[in-house]
């Protein structure tokens, strides 16, 4: 199985660190977020990884080269000229996932003890185009699912915006964890240039199975701000990443 790590973001919430470095090289317990992500995937037997780069791309390439990919085979998807967001980034790297096998995609700034092996098995046992890791936790943005955990829409509680893919009588909000298991058919996304994976999921949810994998209760943190780096250090002090 292969995986992609999204590491091209500007990381503006992690300023001033990201004024001179990419977010992926911020450290938690003396390991960069990139190393944590690569070693997390390796724990579940995933050693073929593609990483997209944009902001201070050279630094990421140097760290990967200097550390021999932290024991994995790491390929670079170069977005130096134009950052493509998550959807555009995956589409650009789509060639890497040619074939029939599902693959994993995750954000570099996510730390969790989610059992990725169970999530992969759940995806393989279903007819899902995409299986999304979600939690019942506080967030201003939520994915909306029906009683069968099928994606129906998205909402932003701060702006009041709501995007509905399928009209149902009842929807449950979950916060997206930035980890997903995808079937290769997702690569037929009808978008170009810079766009989000949320756009992709909401589009395909109209006619395909986009399913939630609820891992509420697991350790999870989105390491997006300086204060969350310190918090992550405590939460994951005993976690092998």
N, C-alpha and C positions, 0 to 999 in steps of 0.2 A: 504494500500500500504506500501511496505517496501523500505528501501534504504541502500546503502553502502557508507561509507566515507573512501576514501583512505588516511590513516594517517601513513603508514609504511616507508615512504621515509626518506633518511638520511638528507635532507635539507641542503646540503653543501653550497648553496648560502646564507644561513642565518647564517653562521659562524660569530662571535664566539658563538652566542647563542646556536647553535646546537652542540657545543662541549660538552655541559652539559645537554641539554634538547632536546626533540623531537620538530620538526617543529610545530606540532599540538598545542603546548602549548605556542607559541609566541602570544603576546597580541596586540589587536587593540582596543582602547578605553576601556581598563581595562577588556576585555573579551578575552579568548583564541580563536584561530582560530577554535579549536574543538567546543567550545561553540557556536560560530557564526554559524557554519555549522549545528549543531544539532537544534538550534533555527530557522534557516532558513527553514529547512525541516519541522519543527513543524508548522510553519506558514501556510503550505499547507496541513496540516492534516497527515503528515508522522511522526509517533512516534515509529515505529519498525525499529531499525537501527543496522547494524553490522559495526564495525570499525576494520580495520586491523592494527596490531601493529608490530613493529620490533625495531626501534631505540629508546632506553630508554622506552621500552614498559611498565615497571612498573609505570613510572610517569603518563602515560596516563590512565592506569587502576585505579590508586589511585585517580586521578582527577574525573574520571567518578563515582567511588564509593562514594567519599566524597560529590559529588554534586547530588547524586541520578539520574545520567544520564541526568541532566538538564531538568527533567520532561519527558524524553522519556525512552523507553525500549532499552537499549544498550547491544549488544552482542559483544564479542571480538573474532576476528579471529587472532590467534597467529602465527606470522611469525618470532618469535625470532631466530629460527635456521637458516633461510635462507629467505631473502627478495625476493619476487616473482614478483615485478613490478606490474603494473596495471592489465594486463591480467591474469597472474598467481595468483594474489591476489584474483581476482573475481572468478576464477575457484575453488580455495581452499574454498571460501565461498559460492559456488554455492548451497550447501545443504540448505542454509537459504532461498533460493528463489524458492524452489520446489513448483510447482503449475502452474497455467495458467495466473496469474496476472502480468502485467508489473511492473517494479521496477525502482528506480532512483539510479544512481551512480554519485558521485561527488568527486572532489579533495578537501582535507581539506584546501588548501591554496588559494582557489578561493572565492572572495567576489563579489557579484553581486546583483542587484535588478531585475534580470530576473524574469518574471512572470512564475514560475514553473508550476502553475496550467494550464495555457494556453498551455504550452509545453506538459504536460501530455495528455491533451485533443487532441492536434494535433496528438500525437502518437497513441492514441486509435482510432482515426478516420481514420488512414491510415493503410496500410498493412506492415508497417515497422518492420523490426527486431530490428532496433536501430534508435533513433532520437537523433541527436547530436546538442547541442547548439553551435552556431558559430557566429562570428562577422566579419565585414569588418574593420579590424584594423591592425596596423603594427605588423609584426611578421616575424621571419626568417623561420618558418615552417607553412605550410598551408595544409589544406585538400582541394581537388579539386572536384568541383561539376558541373554537367551538367545543362542545362537550366531548368530541372525539380527538381533541388536541390537534385539529387541523387549522392551519392559518386562515384567518378571515380578514385581518386588517392590521392597522397601525394607528397609534394615537400619541399625541404630545400634550400632556396635561398643562404645560406652561403656556402654550399658544392656543390650545383648544382645537388644534388641527386634528382631523381624523381622516384616514384613507381606508375605505372598505373595498375588499376584493370580492367578498361573498356576503350577501345579506342573510343573516341567521337571527333567530329569536334571542339567543343568549351567547355572550362572548366573555371569556376570562382573560384578563391582562397578565402578561408575564414580561419580565425584563430579559432582554437578549444578553447572552453571556459572551458573545463574540467567538464561539466555537461552533463549527458546523460540519456535518458529514454529507457529502454531495455525490449524486450520480452524474456520470458524464453528460447526460442529456441537458443538464443545467447550462452547459457551455453554448447552447443554441440561443442564448439570451438576445433579444431583438433590440439591443441598445448599442450606441457607439460612443467613443470618447470617454468622458469623465462621468461616472455615475456610481450609485451605491448598490450594494447587494440587497439592501432593503427594497429598492425599486424592482430588482429582479424577482425577489420572493413574492412581492405583492402582485406582480404581473402573472407569474406562473400559478399562484394560488387560485386564480380564477378557474383553471382547468386541470390542475395537477395537484398531487398530494405533497404539501409542505407541512411537515409534522414537528411538534414540540417534543423535546426530550427534557423532562422536568428533573432538574438535579437540586431542587431546593433542599437546603440543609448542608450542602457541601461548603467547604471553605472557598471563597471567591473574592477577588478584589480587582477592580479596574485601576491599574496604576497610571493614572493620568495627571496627578498633581504631586508637587513635592511632599506634601504631608502624607499622601498615600504610600509613598516609597517607604517611609518610616513604619507606617502601619503594616505594610506587607512584610517588612522584616520580622516583626513580631509574629504575625500569623503563620509565616512559612519558615520559622526558625528550625522546625523539626521536620519539615516536608522535604523529601528528596525530589528535586525537580530535574 
